[in-house]
Amino acid sequence: MYNVNVFEIDSQEVVDMVIGDIDLKDYPDFCDAYIEEASFADGTPLSEQELDILNEKYDGALHELAFHQLL
C-alpha cells in the first residue's frame, strides 16, 4: 500500500488526492485512472501542470490508489 506521504513534487508533500476515471470493468489495472485533484500539505491546490507531473511520476501507484478510493 502506498502512503500518501510518499507523494511529493519538489520535496513538497502532496495530500488529499482524488482519482478520476475509475472503471470497475478495468479492475485491477485501472489503466485510465489518473490523479484528478490534489493539494500540497499547506492546502495549496496543485496546478494542471503539477497534476501532470504527479500522474507521470506515480503512474505505477495509480491502480492501488484507485482501488483504495473505491473502499
N, CA, C and O atoms as CSV, one atom per row, in Angstrom:
chain,resi,resn,atom,element,x,y,z
A,1,MET,N,N,0.845,-1.174,0.000
A,1,MET,CA,C,0.000,0.000,0.000
A,1,MET,C,C,0.891,1.239,0.000
A,1,MET,O,O,1.926,1.270,0.666
A,2,TYR,N,N,0.485,2.243,-0.742
A,2,TYR,CA,C,1.231,3.492,-0.806
A,2,TYR,C,C,0.706,4.449,0.248
A,2,TYR,O,O,-0.500,4.657,0.375
A,3,ASN,N,N,1.620,5.022,0.993
A,3,ASN,CA,C,1.265,6.039,1.958
A,3,ASN,C,C,1.249,7.372,1.235
A,3,ASN,O,O,2.172,7.677,0.480
A,4,VAL,N,N,0.224,8.160,1.452
A,4,VAL,CA,C,0.110,9.434,0.745
A,4,VAL,C,C,1.312,10.331,1.023
A,4,VAL,O,O,1.594,11.229,0.230
A,5,ASN,N,N,2.032,10.114,2.134
A,5,ASN,CA,C,3.206,10.928,2.448
A,5,ASN,C,C,4.347,10.731,1.461
A,5,ASN,O,O,5.243,11.573,1.392
A,6,VAL,N,N,4.342,9.641,0.694
A,6,VAL,CA,C,5.433,9.415,-0.241
A,6,VAL,C,C,5.249,10.185,-1.542
A,6,VAL,O,O,6.161,10.225,-2.368
A,7,PHE,N,N,4.097,10.790,-1.735
A,7,PHE,CA,C,3.843,11.548,-2.949
A,7,PHE,C,C,4.332,12.972,-2.754
A,7,PHE,O,O,3.830,13.718,-1.913
A,8,GLU,N,N,5.341,13.330,-3.569
A,8,GLU,CA,C,5.951,14.646,-3.444
A,8,GLU,C,C,6.234,15.239,-4.817
A,8,GLU,O,O,6.462,14.525,-5.793
A,9,ILE,N,N,6.213,16.544,-4.861
A,9,ILE,CA,C,6.682,17.302,-6.020
A,9,ILE,C,C,7.639,18.351,-5.462
A,9,ILE,O,O,7.268,19.127,-4.582
A,10,ASP,N,N,8.849,18.373,-5.964
A,10,ASP,CA,C,9.867,19.327,-5.498
A,10,ASP,C,C,9.961,19.341,-3.975
A,10,ASP,O,O,10.019,20.405,-3.359
A,11,SER,N,N,9.975,18.155,-3.375
A,11,SER,CA,C,10.101,17.962,-1.924
A,11,SER,C,C,8.935,18.511,-1.120
A,11,SER,O,O,9.047,18.691,0.093
A,12,GLN,N,N,7.813,18.781,-1.786
A,12,GLN,CA,C,6.613,19.219,-1.082
A,12,GLN,C,C,5.625,18.060,-1.034
A,12,GLN,O,O,5.334,17.441,-2.057
A,13,GLU,N,N,5.118,17.773,0.143
A,13,GLU,CA,C,4.181,16.673,0.336
A,13,GLU,C,C,2.851,16.971,-0.359
A,13,GLU,O,O,2.314,18.074,-0.257
A,14,VAL,N,N,2.333,15.968,-1.066
A,14,VAL,CA,C,1.051,16.078,-1.748
A,14,VAL,C,C,0.038,15.226,-0.992
A,14,VAL,O,O,0.301,14.067,-0.671
A,15,VAL,N,N,-1.127,15.816,-0.712
A,15,VAL,CA,C,-2.172,15.135,0.064
A,15,VAL,C,C,-3.537,15.332,-0.602
A,15,VAL,O,O,-3.654,16.018,-1.618
A,16,ASP,N,N,-4.552,14.726,-0.017
A,16,ASP,CA,C,-5.942,14.903,-0.451
A,16,ASP,C,C,-6.127,14.670,-1.946
A,16,ASP,O,O,-6.695,15.506,-2.648
A,17,MET,N,N,-5.646,13.538,-2.422
A,17,MET,CA,C,-5.752,13.220,-3.841
A,17,MET,C,C,-7.113,12.623,-4.175
A,17,MET,O,O,-7.668,11.836,-3.408
A,18,VAL,N,N,-7.638,13.011,-5.330
A,18,VAL,CA,C,-8.870,12.452,-5.869
A,18,VAL,C,C,-8.509,11.779,-7.183
A,18,VAL,O,O,-7.899,12.394,-8.058
A,19,ILE,N,N,-8.889,10.511,-7.315
A,19,ILE,CA,C,-8.574,9.752,-8.516
A,19,ILE,C,C,-9.794,9.756,-9.435
A,19,ILE,O,O,-10.905,9.449,-9.004
A,20,GLY,N,N,-9.580,10.106,-10.704
A,20,GLY,CA,C,-10.659,10.136,-11.686
A,20,GLY,C,C,-10.576,8.961,-12.650
A,20,GLY,O,O,-9.551,8.286,-12.741
A,21,ASP,N,N,-11.665,8.728,-13.364
A,21,ASP,CA,C,-11.773,7.683,-14.398
A,21,ASP,C,C,-11.539,6.271,-13.861
A,21,ASP,O,O,-10.835,5.466,-14.471
A,22,ILE,N,N,-12.141,5.994,-12.717
A,22,ILE,CA,C,-12.054,4.644,-12.171
A,22,ILE,C,C,-13.187,3.833,-12.786
A,22,ILE,O,O,-14.362,4.107,-12.545
A,23,ASP,N,N,-12.824,2.842,-13.575
A,23,ASP,CA,C,-13.798,1.991,-14.258
A,23,ASP,C,C,-13.681,0.577,-13.702
A,23,ASP,O,O,-12.652,-0.079,-13.862
A,24,LEU,N,N,-14.736,0.117,-13.050
A,24,LEU,CA,C,-14.698,-1.211,-12.434
A,24,LEU,C,C,-14.461,-2.322,-13.447
A,24,LEU,O,O,-13.942,-3.380,-13.092
A,25,LYS,N,N,-14.832,-2.097,-14.698
A,25,LYS,CA,C,-14.572,-3.099,-15.740
A,25,LYS,C,C,-13.077,-3.263,-15.998
A,25,LYS,O,O,-12.643,-4.263,-16.569
A,26,ASP,N,N,-12.317,-2.299,-15.583
A,26,ASP,CA,C,-10.873,-2.304,-15.805
A,26,ASP,C,C,-10.095,-2.829,-14.596
A,26,ASP,O,O,-8.866,-2.766,-14.569
A,27,TYR,N,N,-10.812,-3.345,-13.603
A,27,TYR,CA,C,-10.154,-3.897,-12.418
A,27,TYR,C,C,-9.276,-5.064,-12.809
A,27,TYR,O,O,-9.713,-5.848,-13.651
A,28,PRO,N,N,-8.087,-5.254,-12.281
A,28,PRO,CA,C,-7.416,-4.464,-11.252
A,28,PRO,C,C,-6.442,-3.433,-11.804
A,28,PRO,O,O,-5.737,-2.781,-11.033
A,29,ASP,N,N,-6.388,-3.275,-13.113
A,29,ASP,CA,C,-5.379,-2.376,-13.699
A,29,ASP,C,C,-5.726,-0.895,-13.591
A,29,ASP,O,O,-4.848,-0.071,-13.336
A,30,PHE,N,N,-6.992,-0.554,-13.782
A,30,PHE,CA,C,-7.423,0.846,-13.770
A,30,PHE,C,C,-6.512,1.708,-14.644
A,30,PHE,O,O,-6.029,2.753,-14.208
A,31,CYS,N,N,-6.283,1.264,-15.870
A,31,CYS,CA,C,-5.313,1.932,-16.741
A,31,CYS,C,C,-5.724,3.352,-17.142
A,31,CYS,O,O,-4.871,4.145,-17.541
A,32,ASP,N,N,-7.022,3.689,-17.041
A,32,ASP,CA,C,-7.457,5.043,-17.379
A,32,ASP,C,C,-7.479,5.979,-16.177
A,32,ASP,O,O,-7.716,7.178,-16.324
A,33,ALA,N,N,-7.234,5.438,-14.996
A,33,ALA,CA,C,-7.282,6.255,-13.787
A,33,ALA,C,C,-6.157,7.289,-13.776
A,33,ALA,O,O,-5.062,7.056,-14.290
A,34,TYR,N,N,-6.459,8.419,-13.184
A,34,TYR,CA,C,-5.470,9.483,-13.072
A,34,TYR,C,C,-5.776,10.331,-11.842
A,34,TYR,O,O,-6.900,10.317,-11.341
A,35,ILE,N,N,-4.793,11.059,-11.362
A,35,ILE,CA,C,-4.989,11.947,-10.225
A,35,ILE,C,C,-5.641,13.212,-10.764
A,35,ILE,O,O,-5.035,13.983,-11.507
A,36,GLU,N,N,-6.894,13.400,-10.369
A,36,GLU,CA,C,-7.716,14.481,-10.890
A,36,GLU,C,C,-7.535,15.773,-10.094
A,36,GLU,O,O,-7.503,16.864,-10.664
A,37,GLU,N,N,-7.419,15.640,-8.789
A,37,GLU,CA,C,-7.235,16.781,-7.902
A,37,GLU,C,C,-6.283,16.378,-6.790
A,37,GLU,O,O,-6.212,15.209,-6.411
A,38,ALA,N,N,-5.566,17.337,-6.280
A,38,ALA,CA,C,-4.695,17.113,-5.125
A,38,ALA,C,C,-4.265,18.474,-4.608
A,38,ALA,O,O,-4.400,19.498,-5.279
A,39,SER,N,N,-3.743,18.445,-3.392
A,39,SER,CA,C,-3.218,19.687,-2.837
A,39,SER,C,C,-1.952,19.384,-2.064
A,39,SER,O,O,-1.702,18.250,-1.656
A,40,PHE,N,N,-1.162,20.423,-1.875
A,40,PHE,CA,C,0.021,20.309,-1.046
A,40,PHE,C,C,-0.425,20.297,0.418
A,40,PHE,O,O,-1.560,20.659,0.728
A,41,ALA,N,N,0.462,19.887,1.305
A,41,ALA,CA,C,0.142,19.777,2.729
A,41,ALA,C,C,-0.326,21.106,3.319
A,41,ALA,O,O,-1.077,21.118,4.295
A,42,ASP,N,N,0.108,22.218,2.740
A,42,ASP,CA,C,-0.318,23.527,3.256
A,42,ASP,C,C,-1.692,23.947,2.740
A,42,ASP,O,O,-2.178,25.028,3.072
A,43,GLY,N,N,-2.326,23.085,1.919
A,43,GLY,CA,C,-3.666,23.370,1.405
A,43,GLY,C,C,-3.699,23.977,0.017
A,43,GLY,O,O,-4.778,24.140,-0.551
A,44,THR,N,N,-2.564,24.311,-0.539
A,44,THR,CA,C,-2.497,24.886,-1.881
A,44,THR,C,C,-2.828,23.824,-2.923
A,44,THR,O,O,-2.165,22.788,-2.975
A,45,PRO,N,N,-3.852,24.064,-3.764
A,45,PRO,CA,C,-4.170,23.076,-4.802
A,45,PRO,C,C,-3.069,22.999,-5.850
A,45,PRO,O,O,-2.407,23.993,-6.150
A,46,LEU,N,N,-2.883,21.804,-6.402
A,46,LEU,CA,C,-1.902,21.627,-7.471
A,46,LEU,C,C,-2.457,22.214,-8.764
A,46,LEU,O,O,-3.656,22.145,-9.035
A,47,SER,N,N,-1.562,22.787,-9.549
A,47,SER,CA,C,-1.940,23.298,-10.874
A,47,SER,C,C,-2.081,22.123,-11.831
A,47,SER,O,O,-1.698,21.001,-11.502
A,48,GLU,N,N,-2.622,22.376,-12.999
A,48,GLU,CA,C,-2.750,21.322,-14.021
A,48,GLU,C,C,-1.375,20.744,-14.371
A,48,GLU,O,O,-1.231,19.533,-14.538
A,49,GLN,N,N,-0.382,21.603,-14.481
A,49,GLN,CA,C,0.973,21.156,-14.799
A,49,GLN,C,C,1.524,20.270,-13.681
A,49,GLN,O,O,2.153,19.249,-13.959
A,50,GLU,N,N,1.298,20.645,-12.440
A,50,GLU,CA,C,1.761,19.830,-11.313
A,50,GLU,C,C,1.032,18.492,-11.255
A,50,GLU,O,O,1.630,17.471,-10.918
A,51,LEU,N,N,-0.263,18.496,-11.584
A,51,LEU,CA,C,-1.017,17.236,-11.640
A,51,LEU,C,C,-0.457,16.324,-12.726
A,51,LEU,O,O,-0.351,15.113,-12.531
A,52,ASP,N,N,-0.099,16.904,-13.865
A,52,ASP,CA,C,0.509,16.113,-14.941
A,52,ASP,C,C,1.819,15.481,-14.471
A,52,ASP,O,O,2.075,14.306,-14.733
A,53,ILE,N,N,2.634,16.255,-13.786
A,53,ILE,CA,C,3.906,15.743,-13.264
A,53,ILE,C,C,3.646,14.611,-12.283
A,53,ILE,O,O,4.302,13.571,-12.333
A,54,LEU,N,N,2.685,14.819,-11.391
A,54,LEU,CA,C,2.344,13.809,-10.387
A,54,LEU,C,C,1.850,12.529,-11.042
A,54,LEU,O,O,2.240,11.433,-10.640
A,55,ASN,N,N,0.993,12.662,-12.049
A,55,ASN,CA,C,0.475,11.489,-12.750
A,55,ASN,C,C,1.574,10.711,-13.453
A,55,ASN,O,O,1.552,9.480,-13.463
A,56,GLU,N,N,2.524,11.407,-14.033
A,56,GLU,CA,C,3.640,10.728,-14.704
A,56,GLU,C,C,4.583,10.076,-13.697
A,56,GLU,O,O,5.029,8.945,-13.887
A,57,LYS,N,N,4.877,10.801,-12.632
A,57,LYS,CA,C,5.839,10.322,-11.648
A,57,LYS,C,C,5.336,9.088,-10.893
A,57,LYS,O,O,6.114,8.181,-10.598
A,58,TYR,N,N,4.045,9.055,-10.583
A,58,TYR,CA,C,3.489,7.966,-9.776
A,58,TYR,C,C,2.510,7.094,-10.558
A,58,TYR,O,O,1.564,6.544,-9.995
A,59,ASP,N,N,2.747,6.980,-11.840
A,59,ASP,CA,C,1.877,6.192,-12.708
A,59,ASP,C,C,1.666,4.772,-12.181
A,59,ASP,O,O,0.550,4.255,-12.243
A,60,GLY,N,N,2.693,4.150,-11.676
A,60,GLY,CA,C,2.596,2.781,-11.186
A,60,GLY,C,C,1.760,2.625,-9.938
A,60,GLY,O,O,1.304,1.521,-9.643
A,61,ALA,N,N,1.547,3.689,-9.201
A,61,ALA,CA,C,0.783,3.628,-7.953
A,61,ALA,C,C,-0.700,3.900,-8.155
A,61,ALA,O,O,-1.495,3.702,-7.236
A,62,LEU,N,N,-1.081,4.347,-9.335
A,62,LEU,CA,C,-2.462,4.765,-9.547
A,62,LEU,C,C,-3.472,3.634,-9.382
A,62,LEU,O,O,-4.563,3.861,-8.858
A,63,HIS,N,N,-3.130,2.411,-9.819
A,63,HIS,CA,C,-4.104,1.324,-9.687
A,63,HIS,C,C,-4.424,1.055,-8.220
A,63,HIS,O,O,-5.572,0.775,-7.875
A,64,GLU,N,N,-3.422,1.138,-7.365
A,64,GLU,CA,C,-3.659,0.919,-5.942
A,64,GLU,C,C,-4.442,2.077,-5.332
A,64,GLU,O,O,-5.324,1.854,-4.502
A,65,LEU,N,N,-4.137,3.288,-5.725
A,65,LEU,CA,C,-4.901,4.438,-5.244
A,65,LEU,C,C,-6.350,4.359,-5.684
A,65,LEU,O,O,-7.258,4.664,-4.910
A,66,ALA,N,N,-6.567,3.950,-6.920
A,66,ALA,CA,C,-7.933,3.812,-7.434
A,66,ALA,C,C,-8.705,2.778,-6.629
A,66,ALA,O,O,-9.857,3.007,-6.260
A,67,PHE,N,N,-8.078,1.651,-6.360
A,67,PHE,CA,C,-8.719,0.602,-5.584
A,67,PHE,C,C,-9.089,1.100,-4.191
A,67,PHE,O,O,-10.202,0.856,-3.723
A,68,HIS,N,N,-8.174,1.792,-3.527
A,68,HIS,CA,C,-8.439,2.295,-2.180
A,68,HIS,C,C,-9.476,3.383,-2.163
A,68,HIS,O,O,-10.173,3.538,-1.160
A,69,GLN,N,N,-9.613,4.149,-3.235
A,69,GLN,CA,C,-10.654,5.162,-3.287
A,69,GLN,C,C,-12.026,4.515,-3.363
A,69,GLN,O,O,-13.008,5.097,-2.903
A,70,LEU,N,N,-12.110,3.316,-3.940
A,70,LEU,CA,C,-13.391,2.613,-4.023
A,70,LEU,C,C,-13.852,2.079,-2.678
A,70,LEU,O,O,-15.051,1.900,-2.464
A,71,LEU,N,N,-12.920,1.823,-1.767
A,71,LEU,CA,C,-13.276,1.246,-0.464
A,71,LEU,C,C,-14.052,2.169,0.396
A,71,LEU,O,O,-14.415,1.810,1.517
